[in-house]
Amino acid sequence: MSRLKIFGLLILLLGVSMFLFGVSMFSYSGPSLNPIISDLGKYSFFLWLPTIIVGIVFLAWPQKRKKD
């Protein structure tokens, strides 16, 4: 696997984890959290889809073939 595909896969997994973290913070109903964690959940929920799209683009990026 090339480095670009590994990088794309890692970004894709980051997007999925951002979605799960954002949903868990959105549905949290316990005592008030640290404002940094609350803002992180808000931005994670807002930016998970662009992150997944970037990961898919890196996975689908055409590789240059070396000519021998």
Secondary structure as UniProt FT lines:
FT   HELIX           3..26
FT   HELIX           35..60
//
